[in-house]
Amino acid sequence: MRASQFHEWPVDMFEAGAALGAIPVMLGGRLQTVDVGEVASLVADEATEPSGKEIVPIAGPQVRVSRDLAKAWQAATGARGLIVNGPFPPSLLEYVRSGANLTEERKGRVTFEEWLARRR
């Protein structure tokens, strides 16, 4: 299995930054966050009825820049803080800018906003 980042991943960064008043985003970083439950279902399917593929990818239904995810998170939670370009390692920034974490092959259905609404 090769899953893109779970919806929880950017939220962890946003929450940590918001505690300090600055919500970090990855300038130009594109994410296709996915619901962990959808990944778990695919893992179970592959375990019981293997597709035979060497790598089975899954990602969320939408490709978004991290700034848009931060704005959606703020709107859903009422969190305050200035959205800023965060201090991320160059290798991480290069990875999320390159698109290597994205896929068109298999997409989940749960959007980031739907996941946020369920989380509340």
N, C-alpha and C positions, 0 to 999 in steps of 0.2 A: 504494500500500500504506500502511496505517496499522497498525503493530504496537504492542502494549503494550510495556512494559519487558521486556527479556530477563532471564532468570534471573540472569545475571551482574551486573546493575545493583545490586540491594541487597547482593549478596555483596561487591562492591568497597567499598561503604560499611562493611559489617560488618568486613571485614578491616582496613581502615584504622583504624577505631575500636578494634578489639581490640588493635592494636599499642600503643595508649595506655591500654588497660584499660577503655574505655567504648564500647559498641556502640550507635551512634546509630540510632534509629527515628523515624518520622514519626507523631506522636500522631494517631490517627484516620485515618492515611493508608492507603487501600486500593489494593492492587496486584493485578494479574492477570498475573503474570510468565509469559513464554512461552519455549519452547526456540527458539534461533536457527536450528537445523536445520529446524524446522517452518516458520518464516517463510521461509527460503531455498527450501524446496520449493514454497510457495505463490507466491513471486515467480517461480520457474521455470514453474509452471503458468500463471500470468497472462501470462507472456511468450510461451508457446507456444500457449495457448488462452485468449485474453482473455475475461473474464466480461462485459465491457462496462460494468461499474460504474465510476463516477467514483472512488469510494474503496472499496477492498477492505480491511476490517478483519480483524485476527486478534489473539487474546489467549490467554493460558493457560487451562487447564481450571478453575482455581479463583480466586475472589476472596478475598484474604487481607489482614489488617492487617499492617503491617510488623513489629510486635512478634512475631507468630506466625512470620513468616519468619525473624526473628533467632533465635528459640528453636529452630526446626528446623535452622538452620545450626549453632548451637552443639552440638546433639545429634549431628549428623552429623560434625562436625569435631573435637569435643572442645575447641573454642576457649573461652577464659575471658574474662570481662569482664562488667561491669555493663551491662545493657541500660538505656539512658537516652533520654529525648526529646531528639533532636538539634537543633542550631541550624541549621535549614533556612530558606531564604528564604520569606517569607510567600506569594509567588506560587506556589511549588512545593507548599507545604502546601495551599493553596486548591485547586490542580489535583488532587492525589491524594485530597483529601477530597470533591471534587465528583462524582467518578465519571466524568469526561470521558475518562479513560484506560482505561475498562472497555468490554467489548462482550459481547453475548449472541449476536451474529450468527455468528461463526466462532471456534471454540475449538480450541486445540491439545490434544494428549493427554498430553504429558509433564508430570507434576506437578513442583513444586519439589523435593520429597523424592526423586523418581526421578532427577531431573537431578543432585542432590547425590550420590546413590549412584553414578551413572555417572562423575561427576567424580573420585571417589576412585580 
